[in-house]
Each structure stands twice: as C-alpha cells, then as structure tokens.
C-alpha cells in the first residue's frame, strides 16, 4: 500500500479490487484458444486449436466516442462495453474473418470498482456475442486527467481466416444484390451531432420517446453481427461486406466495392427507425445528409450473387434486399 500514491489521487487498493471484480466476467468469454488468465504481462492465445491451414490474422481497434457522455449523464455503464467490442468485431467480420480475442484499454479519473466492473461486464457480454475471448486489458487511473466519474475506453480485436476465404473487393461486380441487416439504433457514431441536437432543442435524456426515453434509446448498444454473418459465410459465397459506421452509407458502402463500381439503394425497402426521423426533424437535417452521417437503420450489408439472395435471407432474421451493385461509381439513394 502506498499512502503517497493515494494522496496523489491513485488508489492501488481500488485497482486490486477492480481486477478481482472483473475476473468472473472475463471467465464468461473463454473460447478454444484462450490460454492466459487476467493479471499477467501479456495475453496468450493458442491459434493451433482452430486448425487453420493457411491463416491470416485480421485486427481492428476502435473506441466509443462521445456516446460515453450519455453513459455518464444517465449513470448507466454496463452497455458501453458492448459498443466497444462491436465496433472492433464488426470491422473484422467485414473482412470475412472470425474474431478470436479482445483486449480493452480503460482510462478513468478515479477508480470506482463498481463502475469498472459494470463497464467490463459490458465488454464481456460483447465478447460472448462475438465469440471472442478477453485475453487481457489495462485499467489506468489518471487522477486529474479525467473528471471524477468519467472515463474513456478503447478496444483491440484480433481475428483470423484462411487466406483464400478472406473477402476481396475484386469479387464484387455489377448486378450483385445488396442485403441489408438492421441496426439496433444509432450505434456508436454521430454522437457529437446527436448531443448538439439535444442541447440546441433543450431535450433532456429522460424525456419520453417511443415508449421509453430519449437517453435509453440512444444508449442502446451497437448490434454485433458476428454469429449470424459467420453462418452465412459458411453456406454462401459472399462477395463483400460493409460495416456502416461513421460516414454512413456514402463513406462505408464503397469500401466493400471494386474501384469504379457503385450501389443503387432503395430507401423504401425498409422502415427507417423513429430515432433517425426524430433527430432529422429536431436537427433540421436534409435527408441526403442523414445518409452521410448515420447508419439510418442499416448496420451492415452483404453483397451476394442473385442466385444466393433467398438463401442469405433465410439465414438472417429481418434481413432484406436493400439495393444492387451498379457499373457507375457512387452511392445513389432513391
């Protein structure tokens, strides 16, 4: 125990307690390759247990952004960890890879073990949904750097796939069909604008909205698509996948396409969730701009050949035909 360190605002005892509290949550994420227990200097993972013949590792890292401000204000911390896993695991999935393990970095102004446990509970739940193991992480207590009770969290995920099974934009071509997968809401992008809209309109997070509150609707965790999409990849030759994050349709859909190709999106093919209509109205945002910012109710898309459409739709609940790949570059929303 260090009294001097305690006087500077850092509690070693709180750090020890936090580690003990999170162990049971980490244990939930154990998978085939998980070797090490939390507390070592590095996380070990046995790739050989997956019997890959010619594996390529695929990695992704991300944070949650200013959505964290809503968690602080509502004092709800057990869902934000799902978001950080989703942002990383969904990106890896878009390459056709299987998420294998995850590490998180949590920086706090003051270590409150109950709060840290709630955050890691969410990380563990996200990893369970993504099928990946927590093999390590870091909780940094940074007195004087963050406001009391506030924190930041980022994650790092590693996956793998056989080299010949990784997705390539070279497999996309005009005439292929774009399948949309519903989002769970705003996910984890655009929250600087969301918060500005709320502030400019004096909208409180506890204001009623669609049977719940504005805050709880916005805090809904990012959907993790891993298990359902991996099921499709086993049975269908998918040409490409796009994870719809910051930049909305116009920035993310082209990332799944070969240069020179585009997409024609039928916005009437699905119902845009009410939260997006609400934000558009309150923020006085042009509809076209909304598709440049938000996922608009579509969190991921799969590009498949016409003959594989019915099979793909049968494998994913609530999936729908969103549009098609075109010969002209750019995203056309009609």
N, C-alpha and C positions, 0 to 999 in steps of 0.2 A: 504493500500500500504506500502511496506517495502523497503526503499532505501538501507538498509544494505544487505538485501537478493538479491536485484537487483545487487549490487556491487559484490556479490559472483558468479554471473552468472545465477541466477534463477529469472525468471520474473513471478510474480504472475499474472500480467495483461494478459500476453500471455496465461497462463493457463486458466484463466477465458474465454478468447476469444475462445480458442480451444474447451472448453466444449460447448459454445453456437453454434459454427460452426457444431459440430458433432450431435447435437440433432436431426436435420432433417433426418440425415442418419439412426440413431438408430430407429426413428419412423417407417421407412420402414420395420423393421423386426418384428413388433408386431404380435404376434400369440395368440392363445386361452388362454394360461396360463400366459402371461406377465402381471405383476401387477405393478411393480415399475418403476418410471421414473429415468433417469440418474441423479446422484447427491447425492443419499442417501448413507448410510454407507454399505448397502448390497442390493443385488438384490433378489426380491421375485418372486416366480413362483407358480401358482396355478395348481398343478398336478391333482386335482379333476376334472378340466374342461375337461380332456381327458377320463374320465370314465373307467380308468383301474380298473380291479377287483383284480388282484394279481401282481402288478407292481414290477419290479426290475429296479433299476437305473444303468445305464452304463455310465462311464465317460471316457474322453480321453483328453490328453494335449500334445501339441507339439509346435514347432516353425517353422521357415522357413529356418534357416541355412544360409550358405554363399551365397545363391541366392540373399540375401539382397545387396551384393556388386554390383551386376548388376543394381539394382534399384538405388543405389547411383550414379553410374557412368552415367547412362542414364537419371537420374533425372526424373524417372517415378515411382510414389508412389501409384497410385490408383488401382494397381492389386495385390500387395503383400499381402494385407489383405484377398483376396480370397484364396490365398495359405494357410494362417494360419488356416482359417476355414476348408478348405478342408482336411488338414492333420488330424484334430481332428474329424470332422464329418464322414469322410470315415472310420476311425477306429471304431467308434461307430456302424456304419452301418454294418461293418463286423461281429458284434456280433448279428445282426438281430434287433438292437434297432432303435428307432425313435429319432433323435436329437431334443431336446426341447429348450435348451437355451445355450448361449455362453457368456463368459467373455474374455476380452483381456487385456494383460499387455504390454504397450508400454513404452519403456525407451529411452529417447532422450538426446543428449548432450546439445542442446538448443531448446527451444520450438518455432518452427515456426508454427503459427496456420494454415496457408495454407497447409503446409506439413502434419500436424497432421490430418487435415480434409480429405486430399486425402487418407491417409492410412486408416482411419476409413470408408471412402466411400467404399473402397475395402472390408473391414470386413463386412460392411452392405450388400454389394452385395453378398458376400459369404453366409451370413446367409439367405438372401432371397432365394438363390439357394438351400440351405439345409433345408429351412423351419423352422429355429430356431430363437429365439429372442435374441437380445443383452440385457441382464438384468443388466449389469454393466461392469466395467473395471477400469483400472488405467493407467494414463499417468504420468510417473516420469521424471522430468527434473533433469539430473545428470551432472551438469557442471563439466568439467574436466575429466569425465569418458569416454565419447564417443567423437569422433572427431566431429567438427562442421558440422551439416547436416546429421550425421549418427545416426542410432538408432537400436534397436532390438525389436522384437515383438514376443510374445508367446500367446497361447490361451488355453482355457479350456472349454470343451463342455460336457454337460450332456444330456443323452437321457434315454428313458425308453421303456420297452416292458413287455408284460405278461410273467410271469416266464416260462410257458410251451412253449412259442414261441421263446425263445432265442435259438440261434444256438449252437450246441454242436458238437465237433469233433467226438463224438460217433456215429453220424448219417452218417458218411462217410464210404464208402465201395468200394471194388474193382469193377470195371466195370462202375462206375458212370462217367458221362461226365463233362468235364471242359469247361465252356463257358467263352470266353474272351471278355472284354469290352475295347474298345480303349482308350488310354490315349490321352491327349491333347499335349503331348510332354514330356520333361524331368521331369515335375512336380517339386518337391522340394527336390530332393535327388541327391547326387553325385556331387554337385557343387564345392567342393574343387578340385576334379579331373577335372571337366569341366574348371574351371578357370586356372588350371595348364596347361591344353592342349592349351588354348588360349594364355597364356603367353609364353609357350615354342615355339609356332609357330608364335609369333608376330601377332596374329589375333585380330583386333580391333572389338569392339562390333558393330560398324557401317558398317562393311564390308558386302557387298551384299551376300545374301543367299536365294535361293529358292523363289525369288520374294519379299523378304523383307530384313531384316538384321539379322546377327547372334544374336545380342543382343535382338532384339524384339522376335525372335524365342525362345530363351532360357528363356525369361521373361514371356512367355505365362503361364497364371495361371493354377494351378492344377485343373483337372476336378473334379467336385463334382457329385457323383453318386446317391445321396440320393433319389431323386424323382423317377427316373426310376427303381431303385432296390426295393424300397418300393412297387412299383406297381407289380413287380414280386412276392415279398413275400406274397402279398395278394392272388395271384392266383396259385402259385406253391410251393410245399413243397421243399424248397431249403435245401440241406444237409450241405453246408458250403460256406463261403465267405472269400476270401483273398484280402487284400488291398496291392498292390505291391508298396512298398516304399523302403527305404534304405536296401540294401542287395539283391535287385532284385528278380528274380524267386526263387533262391535257398534258400534264407532265409525266404521268406514270404509265399510261397505256402505250405510248410509243416505245418505251423501254423494253417491251416484250416483242417488238416487231423488227423485221429486217429493214434496213435503210431503204427509204423510198415508198414503203407501204404505209397505209393509214387505216382508220376504222370509221365506219358509219354506225353511230349509236342511236338506237330508238329509245328515247326517254319515256315513251308511253308503254314500254314493255314491263314496267314495274311501278309500284307506288312509292314515291319519294317519302321517307318518314317525316312526320309532322315537325320534328325538331328543326329540320332544314328549312321548311316553309316558314317557321316561326322566326328563325334567325334572318332569313332573307327579308321578311316583312319588317322586322324591327330595325334591321341594319340598312334598309333601303338599298339592297344589293341587286344588281342586274342578274338575271338567271344565268346568263353565259358566264359571268364572273364567279358565280357559285360553283360551277363545274371546274373552274380553275383553282379553287381553294379547298373544297371539301370532297368527301367520298360520295356524298349525295345518296347514301343508302346502299352503295355497292363497295364492299371492302376488298374484293379480289375478283379477277376474271381469269377464265381459262380459254385458250384458243384451241379449237378442235376441228377436225375434218367433218364435213356434213354428215357422213355416214356414222359418225360417233356421237352425234348430238343426243339421240334418245337414250343411249347407254349412259352417257355422262349425267343427264338429268335424272336418271333413275337411281344414281348412286349418291346424289347430294340433295338433301331436303331443301325445298324452297329455291333451288337454283332455277334460272330462267335464261332464255335466249335474249341477249342484250343487243346484239348487232352482228356485223360481219367485217372481215378484213377487206380493204379496198386497195386498188392499184395506186391511188393518189395519196400522197403523204398528208399527214394532219388528222386531227380528230374532228369529225363532223357530227354534231348532236342535233337530231331532228325530232 
